[in-house]
Amino acid sequence: MSQKELNLKIYFGVLFLSFYSITFSQEQKDSTKLMNVSYGSKGIQLETRDNKFLFQLQSRLQFRFATPYDQDPLTYDDFNQDNQTAFKINRARLKVGGHAFEPWLKYYWEYELSQSNLLDFRIMIEKWDWMSFKIGQWKTEFTRERFISSGEQQMVERSILNRPFTTDRQQGVEIYGHLKGKGIADFNYWVAALTGTGRGNTKNDDQNLMYFGRAQWNFLGRTLDFEGGDLEFHEKPTAIIALAGVTNRSPYTRFSQAGGGSLEGFEEEKPGQYRVNQYNIESAFMYRGFSWQSEWHHKNIIDRVNNNELTRLRGYYAQAGYFFHTIWPWVPKHLEMAGRHAVYRPDKNFKDNLQRESTVAFNYFFKGHKNKLTGEVSYFDFQDSSLQYTGGWRFRVQWDISL
């Protein structure tokens, strides 16, 4: 038996024993309290009649076809690689959530079966709207694009900005809440202290932590969920403007689902080598089938080992989608068209060093984001610091289904 198979068996065994202990203890206290079994938006649900315990189990599968390649090109040479047309299972997730002892004491786990990675594990205390607490490992709310689940995106995948600017999953503690005022006085906030070494890393490289904050202004008096596209068809205009910032010192200059990593040119990874300061300005809007979101990113990397050398990274994207059946009745009701344009500057010192992405996508929603088919076409063009220019097309189709 491989280590991966052993890990999976242990993981599912823990899930079974955890749920069994909860239900057994409840039956011992009062044999008249039975479990309610149902199926909802978060999968199979088992809940005690007193609402003290809730267990939700859901799986998600993502099938993808891509040509001539799947991953975004990162360098000039990537455009000259051989055709790598592929069909693959891009994601296979198991999600477990619910609450225990009280409805406001919540928990959530998420596991990537194809790579044997524990992605999320967190406990939330959400007794009050104005202040909640979270501890564990999760995706930070630094960018709207990254925080939106991969199953609820408008496109097949996130933009070229995600790799250099996301802080991804981190371990730590967070305070967050919704400050509901009258009219325009409506805000959300998030403040966190994190280890700053990425997913799955159980220790820090030095005494420095990652500090994160986000302030979101719901200036029309209504909040927007972290979800791509206006599937709810908001009857009233709903919009947000958000400012988020992160500071961290670690061996890493980027993060991903795999954990800490290096951007091009920063392959040296010594403890506490890089001081990274970054901020992001966001906007989002939804109204009657129309959706908009954008991000403007600024990131400074200071190499504390090699003469405090400063590198400045910049980038932005704008994205919009619309259900055209609202103006043309012959268009299928569940069909959405979306477009995105993204620009990334790896080093502001080199004016002509630009990477661009333009994408058009079509979504057909069989059952909202829980069962949808997406097709997209993208064009990339790169110009590096030596003024070499290249570009290329990519086509992808993806079926995403939650069970």
C-alpha positions in Angstrom: 0.0 0.0 0.0 1.4 3.4 -1.0 1.7 6.3 1.4 -1.0 8.2 -0.5 -3.5 5.4 -0.2 -2.7 5.0 3.5 -3.3 8.8 4.0 -6.6 8.6 2.2 -7.8 5.6 4.3 -6.8 7.4 7.5 -8.5 10.6 6.4 -11.8 8.9 5.6 -11.6 6.8 8.8 -11.3 10.0 10.8 -14.3 11.4 9.0 -16.4 8.3 9.8 -15.4 8.1 13.4 -16.0 11.8 14.0 -19.5 11.6 12.6 -20.3 8.4 14.3 -19.2 9.7 17.7 -21.4 12.8 17.3 -24.5 10.8 16.4 -23.9 8.1 19.0 -23.4 10.6 21.8 -26.6 12.3 20.8 -28.6 9.1 20.8 -27.3 8.1 24.2 -28.5 11.4 25.7 -32.0 11.2 24.2 -33.1 8.3 22.1 -36.0 10.4 20.8 -33.7 12.8 19.0 -33.2 11.5 15.5 -31.2 12.7 12.6 -32.7 14.7 9.7 -31.2 13.6 6.4 -31.4 15.8 3.3 -29.6 17.0 0.2 -29.0 20.7 -0.3 -26.6 23.2 -1.9 -23.7 21.8 0.2 -24.3 18.2 -0.5 -25.6 15.5 1.8 -26.7 17.0 5.1 -27.2 15.1 8.4 -28.6 17.3 11.3 -29.8 16.6 14.8 -33.4 17.8 15.5 -32.1 20.2 18.1 -29.9 21.8 15.5 -26.8 21.3 17.7 -24.9 19.3 15.1 -24.8 19.5 11.3 -22.6 17.4 9.0 -22.4 18.3 5.3 -20.6 16.2 2.7 -20.0 17.1 -0.9 -17.7 16.2 -3.7 -16.7 18.2 -6.8 -15.2 17.0 -10.0 -13.7 19.2 -12.8 -13.0 17.7 -16.2 -11.0 19.8 -18.7 -9.8 19.7 -22.3 -7.1 22.2 -23.4 -5.1 22.9 -26.5 -2.3 23.6 -27.4 -1.5 23.8 -23.6 -3.4 24.2 -20.4 -1.2 26.2 -18.0 -0.6 29.9 -18.6 2.7 30.7 -20.3 5.2 32.2 -17.9 8.2 33.0 -20.1 9.0 33.7 -23.7 10.2 30.1 -24.2 6.8 28.7 -23.1 5.3 29.8 -26.4 7.8 27.6 -28.3 7.0 24.4 -26.5 5.5 21.4 -28.3 1.7 21.0 -28.5 0.5 19.5 -25.2 -3.2 19.0 -26.0 -4.7 17.2 -23.0 -7.9 15.9 -21.4 -7.6 15.6 -17.6 -9.4 15.6 -14.3 -8.3 19.0 -13.2 -9.8 18.9 -9.7 -11.3 16.2 -7.5 -12.4 17.7 -4.2 -14.0 16.4 -1.0 -15.7 19.0 1.2 -16.8 18.5 4.8 -18.5 21.3 6.8 -21.2 22.1 9.3 -21.4 23.1 13.0 -21.0 21.4 16.3 -22.5 22.0 19.8 -23.9 25.4 18.7 -25.0 26.7 15.3 -22.4 29.4 15.5 -19.5 27.1 16.1 -18.7 26.0 12.5 -16.1 23.9 10.9 -14.9 23.2 7.3 -12.4 20.8 5.7 -11.5 20.5 2.0 -9.3 17.8 0.5 -7.9 17.5 -3.0 -8.1 13.8 -3.8 -6.1 13.7 -7.0 -3.0 15.2 -5.2 -3.6 14.0 -1.7 -3.5 17.6 -0.3 -5.4 18.9 2.7 -6.4 22.3 1.4 -8.6 23.9 4.1 -9.2 23.1 7.7 -10.7 25.7 9.9 -12.9 26.4 12.9 -15.2 29.5 12.8 -17.0 31.3 15.7 -19.7 33.3 14.0 -22.0 34.2 16.8 -22.2 37.9 16.0 -22.3 39.6 12.6 -20.1 42.4 13.6 -17.2 40.2 14.8 -16.3 36.6 14.0 -13.2 34.5 14.6 -11.4 31.9 12.5 -8.4 29.7 13.1 -6.8 27.1 10.9 -5.8 27.1 7.2 -7.7 28.8 4.4 -7.5 31.1 1.4 -6.9 34.6 2.5 -9.5 37.1 1.3 -6.7 39.3 -0.3 -8.1 39.1 -3.8 -11.7 38.5 -5.0 -10.5 36.4 -8.0 -8.5 34.0 -5.9 -11.0 33.7 -3.0 -13.9 32.8 -5.3 -14.0 29.0 -5.5 -12.6 27.5 -8.7 -16.0 26.0 -9.1 -17.8 29.4 -9.1 -15.5 31.2 -11.6 -16.8 32.8 -14.8 -13.8 31.5 -16.7 -12.2 28.1 -16.9 -9.4 29.4 -14.6 -8.1 32.6 -13.0 -6.2 35.3 -14.8 -2.4 35.6 -15.3 -2.4 37.9 -12.2 -3.2 35.1 -9.9 0.2 33.5 -9.9 2.4 36.5 -9.0 0.0 38.3 -6.7 -2.1 35.7 -4.7 -1.2 35.0 -1.1 -3.3 31.8 -1.4 -3.7 29.5 1.6 -2.1 30.3 4.9 -2.3 29.1 8.5 -3.2 31.5 11.3 -6.0 33.4 13.0 -8.4 36.0 11.8 -11.0 38.4 13.0 -13.7 39.5 10.5 -17.2 40.9 10.4 -20.0 42.9 8.8 -20.6 46.4 10.1 -24.2 47.0 8.9 -25.1 50.7 8.9 -27.8 52.7 7.2 -27.5 53.5 3.6 -23.9 53.8 2.4 -22.5 53.1 5.9 -22.1 49.4 5.2 -18.7 47.7 5.6 -17.0 44.3 5.8 -13.5 43.8 7.3 -10.9 41.1 7.7 -7.7 41.2 9.8 -5.4 38.3 10.2 -2.0 37.2 11.6 -0.6 34.3 9.6 2.5 32.1 9.5 3.3 33.3 6.0 4.9 30.1 4.7 2.0 28.7 2.7 -0.3 25.7 2.6 0.8 22.6 4.5 3.8 24.3 6.1 3.6 23.6 9.9 6.5 25.9 10.9 7.8 29.4 10.3 11.3 30.1 8.9 11.9 33.0 11.4 10.2 35.2 13.9 8.3 37.2 11.3 4.6 36.7 10.6 2.4 37.6 7.6 -0.1 40.4 8.4 -3.2 40.8 6.3 -6.1 43.3 6.2 -9.0 44.0 4.0 -11.7 46.7 4.2 -14.7 46.5 1.9 -17.2 49.3 1.4 -20.7 48.1 0.3 -21.6 51.6 -0.8 -25.1 50.8 -2.1 -26.0 49.2 1.3 -26.0 45.6 0.0 -23.2 43.0 0.1 -21.9 40.8 -2.7 -21.0 37.2 -2.2 -17.7 35.9 -3.4 -19.1 34.4 -6.6 -18.6 34.8 -10.3 -21.5 36.0 -12.4 -24.9 37.3 -11.5 -26.8 34.1 -11.3 -29.1 35.6 -8.7 -30.2 38.4 -11.0 -29.9 41.1 -8.4 -33.1 43.2 -8.7 -31.2 46.1 -7.0 -27.7 47.3 -8.1 -25.1 45.8 -5.7 -21.5 46.9 -5.6 -18.4 47.0 -3.5 -15.0 48.7 -3.4 -12.3 47.0 -1.4 -8.7 47.7 -0.3 -6.5 44.9 0.9 -2.9 44.8 2.0 -0.3 42.2 3.0 3.2 42.4 4.5 5.4 39.3 4.9 9.0 38.3 5.3 9.9 34.7 4.3 12.0 32.7 1.7 9.1 33.0 -0.8 7.9 35.5 -3.4 4.7 33.7 -4.4 2.2 31.2 -3.1 -0.1 28.6 -4.6 -2.0 25.5 -3.7 1.4 23.7 -3.5 2.6 26.2 -0.8 5.4 28.7 -0.9 7.4 29.2 -4.2 9.5 31.5 -6.3 8.8 34.0 -9.0 11.2 34.1 -11.9 14.5 35.7 -10.8 13.9 34.9 -7.1 14.9 31.3 -7.1 17.2 31.7 -4.1 15.2 30.9 -0.9 16.9 31.7 2.4 15.1 32.2 5.7 13.6 35.7 5.9 15.3 36.7 2.6 12.4 38.6 1.0 10.3 41.3 2.5 7.1 41.4 0.4 4.7 44.3 0.7 1.6 44.4 -1.6 -1.8 45.9 -1.9 -4.9 45.5 -4.1 -7.8 47.8 -5.0 -10.9 45.9 -6.0 -14.3 46.7 -7.5 -17.3 44.5 -8.2 -20.9 45.1 -9.4 -23.9 43.0 -10.2 -27.4 44.0 -11.5 -30.0 42.0 -13.4 -27.7 39.5 -15.0 -24.7 41.9 -15.5 -21.6 41.4 -13.5 -18.3 43.3 -13.2 -15.1 42.8 -11.2 -11.6 44.3 -11.4 -8.4 44.3 -9.4 -5.3 46.6 -9.4 -2.3 45.0 -7.9 1.0 46.5 -6.5 3.7 44.4 -5.1 7.2 45.3 -3.9 9.9 42.7 -3.2 12.9 43.6 -1.2 15.8 41.2 -1.1 17.3 41.5 2.4 20.2 39.2 1.7 21.4 40.8 -1.6 21.8 44.6 -0.9 18.1 45.3 -0.2 17.4 45.3 -3.9 13.9 46.4 -4.7 11.7 44.9 -7.5 8.2 46.4 -8.2 5.5 44.3 -9.8 2.3 45.8 -11.2 -0.9 44.4 -12.8 -4.6 44.7 -13.3 -7.5 42.9 -14.9 -11.1 43.8 -15.7 -13.8 41.2 -16.2 -17.5 41.4 -17.1 -20.3 39.0 -17.9 -24.0 39.1 -19.0 -27.0 36.9 -19.6 -28.1 38.2 -23.0 -31.5 36.6 -22.8 -32.7 39.6 -20.8 -32.5 41.7 -24.1 -32.7 39.0 -26.8 -35.4 36.3 -25.9 -34.0 33.8 -28.4 -30.8 33.5 -26.3 -30.9 30.4 -23.9 -31.8 31.6 -20.4 -28.9 29.7 -18.8 -26.2 30.9 -21.1 -23.8 33.6 -20.0 -21.1 35.4 -22.0 -18.0 36.8 -20.2 -14.8 38.6 -21.1 -11.6 39.4 -19.3 -8.5 41.5 -20.1 -5.4 41.3 -17.8 -2.0 43.0 -17.9 1.0 42.1 -15.8 4.3 44.0 -15.5 6.9 41.7 -13.9 9.3 44.6 -13.2 8.3 48.2 -13.4 11.9 49.2 -14.1 11.5 47.7 -17.6 8.7 49.7 -19.3 8.2 47.3 -22.2 8.3 44.1 -20.2 4.6 43.3 -20.4 2.4 40.2 -20.4 -1.2 40.4 -21.6 -4.2 38.0 -21.6 -7.5 38.5 -23.4 -10.2 35.9 -22.8 -13.8 35.3 -24.0 -15.9 32.6 -22.3 -19.3 31.1 -22.5 -21.0 29.4 -19.6 -24.1 27.1 -19.7 -25.5 26.5 -16.3 -27.4 23.3 -16.0 -27.8 23.8 -12.2 -26.0 27.1 -11.4 -22.4 26.7 -10.5 -23.0 23.2 -9.2 -23.3 21.8 -12.7 -22.0 23.9 -15.6 -20.1 23.7 -18.9 -17.6 26.4 -19.8 -15.8 27.1 -23.1 -13.2 29.8 -23.5 -10.7 31.2 -26.0 -7.6 33.2 -24.8 -4.9 35.1 -26.5 -1.6 35.8 -24.8 1.1 38.2 -25.9 4.5 38.7 -24.1 7.2 41.2 -24.6 10.2 40.6 -22.3 13.0 43.0 -21.1 15.1 42.3 -24.2 12.1 43.4 -26.4 11.5 39.9 -27.8 7.8 39.7 -28.7 5.6 36.6 -29.0 2.0 35.5 -28.7 -0.4 32.6 -29.0 -4.0 31.3 -28.7 -5.4 28.7 -26.3 -8.8 26.9 -26.3 -10.3 25.2 -23.3 -13.5 23.4 -22.4 -14.5 22.4 -18.8 -17.3 20.6 -17.1 -17.6 21.3 -13.4 -20.1 19.3 -11.3 -20.7 19.1 -7.5 -22.4 16.0 -6.1 
